[in-house]
Amino acid sequence: MPSITLDAQRWQTFSQLLTATAYQNPQALLESFLQRLIEFWPAQAGALLYIDPMNAPFSLEHGELPADGHEMIEQARSVFERTTGGEQDLGVYGINDELALVELTLRSGDAEVGLLHLIVAADRVSPENEGELALLLVGVAGGAADRVALLNTTRSELDEMNLLYQVSQSIASDIDLRSLLRTIIEKVTQIVDSESASLLLVDDVHKELYFETPSSNNQELRSYRMPMDQGFAGWVVTHGQGLIVDDPQNDARFYRQVDSDISHQTRNILTVPVRSRERTVGVIQAVNKRNGPFTEHDLRTLSMLANQAAISIENANLYTKLKEERDRLIRKEEEVRHQINRDLHDGPTQSIAAISMNIEFIKKLMHAMPERVEDELNSLAALVKKTYQELRTLLFELRPLGLETQGLIATLHEYSSKFRDPSGMQVRFTPGNFVGRLAPQTAAATFMIIQEAVNNARKHAKASMVWIELFQDSERHMLTAVVRDSGIGFDLQSITTSYEERGSFGLLNMGERATLAGGSFEIRSSAGEGTQIIIRVPMLVEDQN
């Protein structure tokens, strides 16, 4: 083995330098090592390749490398891999008559972790006995670099775990959806050290992905939509798994329109799915990592965040829906109060006022015209009977007591037989093949929807007849209730697209009641053809009974 003529005291000083603990990362350690080695050799220039325990390479050069020497170094690097085994060795290769290339293998324990090359004067290579010392110190450098790299990896993982914990605490406690989404995106850039990040959600209706709270302030991106099957985001939605792309510009899946539209350049990108209840509801994208490419570790970390985000988004959505439902119920309660007030004012209240006036009138007749008293009392009795019927009908419509004790069929029989309308409209009920039972809340919701449908026909349809029919689907344990009228019908599309403009939510209320009961609601109508309201709700199965 050839050896190098060096001052032993210098090598000892250099060895002490390598064992110092002041280095915070392997690159700084090896930079110092290379510079000191060039100085102590002395060498004209040097180059170093190191592959850390995670197989991430980096290279260093110091001084001016001759072209031939640079070519030889690149050739050696191109075939080098971090491996276990092999023997320590030192190689010397002639570049020209004046210069030689010295090659040493960086080692860490029994692993080859890198290559060191020095450009030295040809007369600095001599058959003396310091070659083994050089190999020993290169081994010290490789081992020290590995220890610092592993320490940094451990420290980084601990920092990420702490950050993930803080993020989890932060997003788990945030029940405002907009605020939650902003927090998630802000944390993504911290966790994977990216320049920007975005959350894209799935629009199932339009089959699109739309940007929700991108980390940039680009308003154009905030309103941007793209096809659900396009781009890296579309690929992740389709396949349900994360994706790292280091060279997006040369990837066929890249959706270039986004970069073009917002004057942005994507250098690398990491995309992970956001999954809720076994379906992908969106993706999180981190764009342009600040230091190097995205790694599998970044992918795993961001996937963990996405899983936590999915739970928090679902909770925030549930809270939002609950708040909206509470507000809707408050509005509905106010609407019912007004309706009861109108019904009482237009019916029983006026009748009671008329009864009171008639009593006073009869009192006067008893003295002035006693022969008319009997006829007036008969009229008064008829008015009292009518008022009593109105009050009973009003109470029945508010909450028919027979629903819980006699069931839906008996209640609908009673409702149809007692129904009276000044227009002469009649209600006919046919129970069909329904012999099952409904849960109390389902029966109540079904009755209220039928009642609302009949009231709509009475108010708007100009119908002479309304039919209520029940059908049982035993295989699917579903009840179908159909309310159809002989009225004028309406243009369904124009009505359903103008609820808010008309200030009428009757159809919406029926649909919401059916949904809350675990069923569905359908309207069929056209001008001049009458209207059908179709309600489908689940029946109680035997074990539920």
Secondary structure, DSSP 8 states (H G I E B T S, - for coil): --EE---HHHHHHHHHHHT-S--SSHHHHHHHHHHHHHHHTT-SEEEEEEE-TTS-EEEEEES---HHHHHHHHHHHHT---EE-----EEEEE-SSSEEEEEEEEEETTEEEEEEEEEEEGGGEESSS-HHHHHHHHHHHHHHHHHHHHHHHHHHHHHHHHHHHHHHHHHHT---HHHHHHHHHHHHHHHHTEEEEEEEEEETTTTEEEEES-SS--HHHHT-EEETTSHHHHHHHHH-S-EEES-GGG-TT--HHHHHHHT---S-EEEEEEEETTEEEEEEEEEEESSS---HHHHHHHHHHHHHHHHHHHHHHHHHHHHHHHHHHHHHHHHHHHHHHHHHIIIIIHHHHHHHHHHHHHHHHHHH-GGGHHHHHHHHHHHHHHHHHHHHHHHHHH--THHHHH-HHHHHHHHHHH---TT--EEEEE-TT------HHHHHHHHHHHHHHHHHIIIII--SEEEEEEEEETTTTEEEEEEEESS----HHHHHT-HHHHT--HHHHHHHHHHHTT-EEEEEE-TTS-EEEEEEEE---TTT-
